Amino acid sequence: MALSTWLATLVPFARIVEEAEIEELFAAAANGELWDSGDGTTPIKPIREDPEVYELRRTALSKKLRFYHGEPAELPTKLVFLHRHIKVDNESQQHEIEYAAKRYLAGRASGWG
């Protein structure tokens, strides 16, 4: 996974800071503290309706980090982590989104178990 590899290349202090920022982003999403501002700076964006997948966005140094999660109705108090990656371009990002959607559908089919 390119994101994990990139994080591993950071000096320890920088890696700890980035990992903490990522955790804070997920905590804010889980607490309902994020909203789609409709522009490129939005930290959360709904990207699919069926299945319903959300993208969390963070720019770290020169990297555009993307994290995908679902909020299935059958797990009303949970975020389901689906995938993460470093955005390279729009074409490759679409493949990453499709991968996240497939993971959501597989999770739903298995009852999230």
Phi, psi and chi 1 to 4 in degrees:
 res  aa     phi    psi   chi1   chi2   chi3   chi4
   1 MET       -  122.5 -168.7  178.4 -106.0      -
   2 ALA   -61.8  -35.7      -      -      -      -
   3 LEU   -66.1  -45.1 -179.1   53.6      -      -
   4 SER   -62.5  -41.3  -63.6      -      -      -
   5 THR   -63.1  -44.0  -58.2      -      -      -
   6 TRP   -62.9  -46.2  174.4   72.8      -      -
   7 LEU   -58.4  -37.9  -75.3  169.1      -      -
   8 ALA   -67.1  -22.1      -      -      -      -
   9 THR   -81.7  -14.1   65.9      -      -      -
  10 LEU   -74.4  150.6  -61.1  176.3      -      -
  11 VAL   -63.1  152.2  -63.6      -      -      -
  12 PRO   -49.8  -45.9  -29.9   37.0      -      -
  13 PHE   -62.4  -45.2  178.1   76.2      -      -
  14 ALA   -64.1  -39.3      -      -      -      -
  15 ARG   -64.1  -43.7 -175.8  175.8   57.8 -111.2
  16 ILE   -61.8  -42.2  -70.1  167.8      -      -
  17 VAL   -62.7  -47.1  168.2      -      -      -
  18 GLU   -63.4  -43.2  -70.5  -53.8  -34.5      -
  19 GLU   -63.1  -37.8  -70.7  171.2  -16.6      -
  20 ALA   -66.8  -40.7      -      -      -      -
  21 GLU   -63.5  -39.4  -67.5  -72.6  -22.0      -
  22 ILE   -65.0  -44.5  -68.4  166.5      -      -
  23 GLU   -60.7  -40.8  -74.5 -179.9   31.2      -
  24 GLU   -64.7  -37.1  -74.4 -179.4   20.0      -
  25 LEU   -62.8  -45.9 -178.2   63.4      -      -
  26 PHE   -66.3  -38.7  -89.4   93.7      -      -
  27 ALA   -63.4  -42.3      -      -      -      -
  28 ALA   -63.5  -40.0      -      -      -      -
  29 ALA   -64.9  -44.8      -      -      -      -
  30 ALA   -63.7  -31.1      -      -      -      -
  31 ASN   -89.2    3.6  -68.5  -32.7      -      -
  32 GLY    70.7   27.4      -      -      -      -
  33 GLU   -93.7   -0.6  -61.8  169.3   -0.5      -
  34 LEU  -110.3  150.6  -58.5  178.2      -      -
  35 TRP  -144.9  155.7   61.4   92.1      -      -
  36 ASP   -79.8  112.8  179.7   10.5      -      -
  37 SER   -82.2   -7.2   61.8      -      -      -
  38 GLY    82.8    4.4      -      -      -      -
  39 ASP  -127.4 -177.1   61.5   21.0      -      -
  40 GLY   -67.9  -11.5      -      -      -      -
  41 THR   -96.0   -0.7   64.8      -      -      -
  42 THR   -62.4  134.7 -169.8      -      -      -
  43 PRO   -80.8  -14.9   28.2  -33.1      -      -
  44 ILE  -139.8  142.0 -171.1  168.6      -      -
  45 LYS  -147.8  125.8  179.7  178.5  178.9 -177.4
  46 PRO   -69.9  129.6   18.4  -22.1      -      -
  47 ILE  -119.1  -13.1   54.7  168.6      -      -
  48 ARG  -145.7  149.5  -78.9 -170.0   65.6  121.5
  49 GLU  -100.6  -36.5  -74.1 -171.9   30.5      -
  50 ASP  -137.1   96.7 -172.1   26.7      -      -
  51 PRO   -80.3  159.5   30.8  -35.0      -      -
  52 GLU   -77.1  111.1 -168.8  172.8   23.3      -
  53 VAL  -125.3  138.7  175.8      -      -      -
  54 TYR  -114.4  148.1  -65.9   88.7      -      -
  55 GLU  -111.3  125.9  177.3 -178.7   75.9      -
  56 LEU   -97.6  137.6  -64.8  176.1      -      -
  57 ARG  -119.9  139.6  -61.0  169.6  166.5 -170.3
  58 ARG  -150.9  135.9  171.0  156.2  168.7   66.4
  59 THR  -104.6  124.3  -60.3      -      -      -
  60 ALA  -125.7  118.1      -      -      -      -
  61 LEU    55.2 -118.0  -56.6  174.1      -      -
  62 SER  -103.7    8.2   62.9      -      -      -
  63 LYS  -100.9  137.5  -52.8  -66.2 -175.7 -168.3
  64 LYS   -97.5  104.3  -67.0 -178.8  177.5 -178.1
  65 LEU   -89.5  138.4  -49.2 -178.0      -      -
  66 ARG  -130.1  135.2  -60.5  -63.7 -174.7 -104.2
  67 PHE  -130.1  130.7  -53.3   91.3      -      -
  68 TYR  -112.5  136.8  -58.5  105.6      -      -
  69 HIS  -145.2  162.6   75.1  -82.8      -      -
  70 GLY  -120.1  161.4      -      -      -      -
  71 GLU  -129.9   70.6  -59.8  175.0    8.8      -
  72 PRO   -64.4  141.4   15.4  -21.6      -      -
  73 ALA   -59.9  -31.5      -      -      -      -
  74 GLU   -75.2   -8.1   52.7  -86.0   26.2      -
  75 LEU  -128.2   68.7  -60.7  172.6      -      -
  76 PRO   -63.6  -18.4   23.4  -32.0      -      -
  77 THR  -108.3   14.1   62.1      -      -      -
  78 LYS  -125.7  148.6  -54.5  -73.7 -176.7 -162.7
  79 LEU  -102.2  136.7  -65.4 -176.5      -      -
  80 VAL  -104.5  111.5  176.5      -      -      -
  81 PHE   -68.4  130.6  173.8   76.6      -      -
  82 LEU  -112.7  -43.1  -60.2  169.6      -      -
  83 HIS  -172.1  158.4 -176.6   50.3      -      -
  84 ARG  -145.0  152.6   65.8 -175.1 -168.9  168.8
  85 HIS  -165.1  171.9   73.3  100.2      -      -
  86 ILE  -100.1  124.5  -62.2  172.6      -      -
  87 LYS   -69.8  129.4 -179.6  179.0  178.0  179.4
  88 VAL  -106.1  -53.6  176.4      -      -      -
  89 ASP  -155.4  172.5   56.7   36.0      -      -
  90 ASN   -66.0  -37.1  -70.7  -23.2      -      -
  91 GLU   -65.1  -49.0 -176.8  178.7  -26.3      -
  92 SER   -68.2  -31.1   64.8      -      -      -
  93 GLN   -63.9  -36.3 -177.0  173.0    5.6      -
  94 GLN   -61.9  -36.6 -168.8   57.3   42.3      -
  95 HIS   -64.3  -38.7  -66.5  -69.8      -      -
  96 GLU   -65.8  -40.2  -55.9  -73.9   -3.9      -
  97 ILE   -64.0  -44.0  -68.5  168.0      -      -
  98 GLU   -62.1  -38.8  -65.8  -59.1  -38.6      -
  99 TYR   -61.8  -44.3  176.9   75.4      -      -
 100 ALA   -62.1  -42.4      -      -      -      -
 101 ALA   -63.2  -40.3      -      -      -      -
 102 LYS   -63.5  -39.2  -72.5  177.4 -174.3  174.2
 103 ARG   -65.1  -39.1  -69.4 -165.2   67.8 -171.9
 104 TYR   -60.2  -49.8 -173.5  103.4      -      -
 105 LEU   -61.7  -38.8  -66.9  171.5      -      -
 106 ALA   -65.7  -40.5      -      -      -      -
 107 GLY   -63.7  -44.0      -      -      -      -
 108 ARG   -61.3  -44.7  179.4 -169.2  -69.7  159.1
 109 ALA   -62.4  -31.2      -      -      -      -
 110 SER   -92.4    4.4   71.3      -      -      -
 111 GLY    71.1   24.9      -      -      -      -
 112 TRP    63.6   24.5  -53.8  104.2      -      -
 113 GLY  -101.4      -      -      -      -      -
